[in-house]
Amino acid sequence: MTSPLRAGGGSTHLVALPSPTRGRPEMEMSEDDINMEEYPTEIHDYLAAFEKSLGSVDEMLKTMMSVSRSELLQKLDPLEQAKLDLVSVYTLNSMFWVYLATQGINPKEHPVKQELERIRTYMNKVKEIADKKKASKLNKGAASRFVRNALWEPNTENEHSSKTPAKGKKRKTD
């Protein structure tokens, strides 16, 4: 079935969504109601990707929930613990953002927006700390030896040439 809706100059094809009430006799819908649940085919790929992402989130949550928090934190250093806490709280707030959007509430006008910004600030601070930790440390002794040996010293060259015999001259041996 095609619709006269236009998206980018072409007609939009509609696809019927499977009814979530099928198989439940108490909530069974008529065929007319089922045919009303249609959506444009252009968003089909987006919905499939969204469903796949939800599956990934579900698997990740199952993995995280299989280990107790105290066990997990004991295995991590303080920086990794901070990263885990920040990712967890950011994820929860992001899910709440999505929940608000599904309820018709504009999350940009909700305090959750400020909370997400606050968490991002702390995530950036932790990233800076991690970057400083990864940065190489300067070995002052090695650096000064490197610079000293790399610089040209004219006095040493004169001493060097006076110590070695000149080419073409032979020493007399008695």
The 8 nearest C-alpha neighbors of each residue, nearest first, counted from 0:
[[1, 13, 12, 2, 14, 11, 15, 37],
 [2, 0, 12, 13, 11, 3, 10, 4],
 [1, 3, 4, 11, 12, 10, 0, 13],
 [2, 4, 10, 5, 1, 11, 9, 12],
 [5, 3, 2, 11, 10, 6, 9, 1],
 [4, 6, 10, 9, 8, 11, 7, 3],
 [7, 5, 8, 9, 11, 10, 4, 41],
 [6, 8, 9, 5, 10, 11, 4, 41],
 [7, 9, 6, 5, 10, 4, 11, 3],
 [10, 8, 5, 6, 7, 11, 4, 3],
 [9, 11, 5, 4, 3, 2, 6, 12],
 [10, 12, 4, 2, 39, 5, 1, 6],
 [13, 11, 1, 39, 40, 2, 10, 0],
 [12, 14, 39, 38, 40, 37, 1, 0],
 [15, 13, 37, 38, 40, 39, 16, 12],
 [14, 16, 37, 36, 34, 17, 38, 13],
 [17, 15, 36, 37, 18, 14, 38, 33],
 [18, 16, 19, 15, 33, 36, 21, 20],
 [17, 19, 20, 21, 16, 33, 36, 28],
 [18, 20, 21, 17, 22, 23, 16, 26],
 [19, 21, 18, 26, 23, 27, 22, 28],
 [22, 20, 23, 18, 19, 27, 26, 28],
 [21, 23, 24, 20, 27, 26, 19, 25],
 [24, 22, 21, 26, 25, 20, 27, 19],
 [23, 25, 27, 26, 22, 21, 20, 28],
 [26, 24, 23, 27, 20, 22, 28, 21],
 [27, 25, 24, 23, 20, 28, 21, 22],
 [28, 26, 24, 20, 25, 23, 21, 29],
 [29, 27, 32, 26, 30, 33, 20, 21],
 [28, 30, 32, 31, 33, 27, 34, 26],
 [29, 31, 33, 32, 34, 28, 35, 27],
 [32, 30, 34, 29, 33, 35, 28, 36],
 [31, 33, 35, 29, 30, 34, 28, 36],
 [34, 32, 30, 35, 31, 36, 29, 18],
 [33, 35, 31, 36, 32, 30, 15, 37],
 [34, 36, 32, 33, 37, 31, 15, 30],
 [37, 35, 34, 33, 16, 15, 38, 32],
 [38, 36, 15, 14, 16, 35, 13, 34],
 [37, 39, 13, 14, 40, 15, 36, 16],
 [40, 38, 13, 41, 12, 42, 11, 14],
 [39, 41, 43, 42, 13, 12, 14, 38],
 [42, 40, 39, 43, 44, 11, 12, 45],
 [43, 41, 45, 40, 44, 39, 46, 38],
 [42, 44, 40, 46, 45, 41, 47, 39],
 [45, 43, 47, 46, 42, 48, 41, 40],
 [44, 46, 42, 48, 43, 47, 49, 41],
 [45, 47, 49, 43, 48, 44, 50, 42],
 [46, 48, 44, 50, 49, 45, 43, 51],
 [49, 47, 51, 45, 46, 50, 52, 44],
 [50, 48, 46, 52, 51, 47, 45, 53],
 [49, 51, 53, 47, 52, 48, 46, 54],
 [52, 50, 48, 54, 49, 53, 47, 55],
 [53, 51, 55, 49, 54, 50, 48, 56],
 [54, 52, 56, 50, 55, 51, 57, 49],
 [53, 55, 57, 51, 52, 56, 58, 50],
 [56, 54, 52, 58, 57, 53, 59, 51],
 [57, 55, 53, 59, 54, 58, 60, 52],
 [56, 58, 54, 60, 55, 59, 53, 61],
 [59, 57, 61, 55, 60, 56, 54, 62],
 [60, 58, 62, 56, 61, 57, 55, 63],
 [59, 61, 63, 57, 62, 58, 64, 56],
 [62, 60, 58, 64, 59, 63, 65, 57],
 [61, 63, 59, 65, 60, 64, 58, 66],
 [64, 62, 60, 65, 61, 66, 59, 67],
 [63, 65, 61, 66, 62, 60, 67, 68],
 [64, 66, 62, 63, 61, 67, 60, 68],
 [67, 65, 64, 63, 68, 71, 70, 62],
 [68, 66, 70, 69, 71, 65, 64, 63],
 [67, 69, 71, 70, 72, 66, 64, 63],
 [68, 70, 72, 71, 67, 73, 66, 74],
 [71, 69, 73, 67, 68, 72, 74, 66],
 [70, 72, 68, 69, 74, 73, 67, 66],
 [71, 73, 69, 75, 74, 70, 68, 80],
 [74, 72, 70, 71, 75, 69, 76, 68],
 [73, 75, 72, 71, 70, 76, 69, 80],
 [76, 74, 72, 73, 79, 80, 77, 71],
 [75, 77, 79, 78, 80, 74, 73, 72],
 [78, 76, 80, 79, 81, 75, 72, 82],
 [79, 77, 81, 80, 76, 82, 125, 129],
 [78, 80, 82, 76, 81, 77, 75, 83],
 [81, 79, 77, 83, 78, 82, 75, 72],
 [80, 82, 84, 78, 79, 83, 85, 77],
 [83, 81, 79, 85, 80, 84, 86, 78],
 [82, 84, 80, 86, 81, 85, 87, 79],
 [85, 83, 87, 81, 82, 86, 80, 88],
 [86, 84, 82, 88, 87, 83, 89, 81],
 [85, 87, 89, 83, 84, 88, 90, 82],
 [88, 86, 84, 90, 85, 89, 83, 91],
 [87, 89, 91, 85, 90, 86, 92, 84],
 [90, 88, 86, 92, 87, 91, 85, 93],
 [89, 91, 93, 87, 88, 92, 86, 94],
 [92, 90, 88, 94, 93, 89, 95, 87],
 [91, 93, 95, 89, 94, 90, 96, 88],
 [94, 92, 96, 90, 95, 91, 89, 97],
 [93, 95, 97, 91, 96, 92, 90, 98],
 [94, 96, 98, 92, 93, 97, 99, 91],
 [97, 95, 93, 99, 94, 98, 106, 92],
 [96, 98, 100, 94, 95, 99, 101, 93],
 [99, 97, 95, 101, 100, 96, 94, 102],
 [100, 98, 102, 104, 96, 101, 97, 106],
 [99, 101, 97, 103, 102, 104, 98, 105],
 [102, 100, 98, 99, 103, 97, 104, 96],
 [103, 101, 99, 100, 104, 98, 97, 105],
 [102, 104, 100, 101, 99, 105, 98, 106],
 [105, 103, 99, 100, 102, 106, 101, 109],
 [104, 106, 107, 108, 100, 103, 99, 109],
 [107, 105, 109, 108, 96, 99, 104, 100],
 [108, 106, 105, 109, 112, 111, 110, 96],
 [107, 109, 106, 105, 110, 112, 111, 104],
 [108, 110, 106, 111, 107, 112, 105, 113],
 [111, 109, 112, 113, 114, 108, 106, 107],
 [110, 112, 114, 109, 113, 115, 92, 106],
 [113, 111, 115, 110, 114, 107, 109, 116],
 [114, 112, 116, 110, 115, 111, 117, 109],
 [113, 115, 111, 117, 112, 116, 118, 110],
 [114, 116, 118, 112, 117, 113, 119, 111],
 [115, 117, 119, 113, 114, 118, 120, 112],
 [118, 116, 114, 120, 115, 119, 113, 121],
 [117, 119, 115, 121, 120, 116, 122, 114],
 [120, 118, 122, 116, 121, 117, 115, 123],
 [121, 119, 117, 123, 118, 122, 116, 124],
 [120, 122, 124, 118, 123, 119, 125, 117],
 [121, 123, 119, 125, 120, 124, 118, 126],
 [122, 124, 126, 120, 121, 125, 119, 127],
 [125, 123, 121, 127, 126, 122, 128, 120],
 [124, 126, 128, 122, 127, 123, 129, 121],
 [125, 127, 123, 129, 124, 128, 130, 122],
 [128, 126, 130, 124, 125, 129, 131, 123],
 [127, 129, 125, 131, 126, 130, 132, 124],
 [128, 130, 132, 126, 127, 131, 125, 133],
 [129, 131, 127, 133, 132, 128, 126, 134],
 [132, 130, 134, 128, 133, 129, 127, 135],
 [131, 133, 129, 130, 134, 128, 135, 127],
 [134, 132, 130, 131, 129, 135, 128, 136],
 [135, 133, 131, 132, 130, 136, 129, 137],
 [136, 134, 133, 137, 132, 131, 138, 130],
 [135, 137, 134, 138, 133, 132, 139, 131],
 [138, 136, 139, 135, 142, 141, 140, 134],
 [137, 139, 141, 140, 142, 136, 143, 135],
 [140, 138, 142, 141, 137, 143, 144, 136],
 [139, 141, 143, 142, 138, 144, 145, 137],
 [140, 142, 144, 138, 143, 139, 145, 137],
 [141, 143, 139, 145, 140, 144, 138, 146],
 [142, 144, 146, 140, 145, 141, 147, 139],
 [145, 143, 147, 141, 142, 146, 148, 140],
 [144, 146, 142, 148, 143, 147, 149, 141],
 [145, 147, 149, 143, 144, 148, 142, 150],
 [148, 146, 144, 149, 145, 150, 143, 142],
 [149, 147, 145, 146, 150, 144, 151, 143],
 [148, 150, 146, 147, 145, 151, 144, 152],
 [151, 149, 147, 148, 146, 152, 145, 153],
 [152, 150, 153, 149, 148, 147, 155, 156],
 [151, 153, 154, 155, 150, 156, 148, 147],
 [152, 154, 156, 155, 151, 157, 158, 150],
 [155, 153, 157, 156, 152, 158, 159, 151],
 [154, 156, 158, 157, 153, 152, 159, 160],
 [155, 157, 159, 153, 154, 158, 160, 152],
 [158, 156, 160, 159, 154, 155, 161, 153],
 [157, 159, 155, 161, 156, 160, 162, 154],
 [158, 160, 156, 157, 162, 161, 155, 163],
 [161, 159, 157, 162, 163, 158, 156, 164],
 [162, 160, 158, 159, 163, 157, 164, 165],
 [163, 161, 159, 160, 158, 164, 157, 165],
 [164, 162, 160, 161, 165, 159, 166, 158],
 [165, 163, 166, 162, 161, 168, 160, 169],
 [166, 164, 168, 167, 163, 160, 161, 169],
 [165, 167, 168, 164, 169, 163, 160, 170],
 [166, 168, 165, 169, 164, 170, 163, 171],
 [169, 167, 166, 165, 170, 164, 171, 163],
 [170, 168, 167, 171, 166, 164, 165, 172],
 [171, 169, 172, 168, 164, 173, 167, 165],
 [172, 170, 169, 173, 168, 164, 167, 165],
 [171, 173, 170, 169, 168, 164, 167, 165],
 [172, 171, 170, 169, 168, 164, 167, 165]]
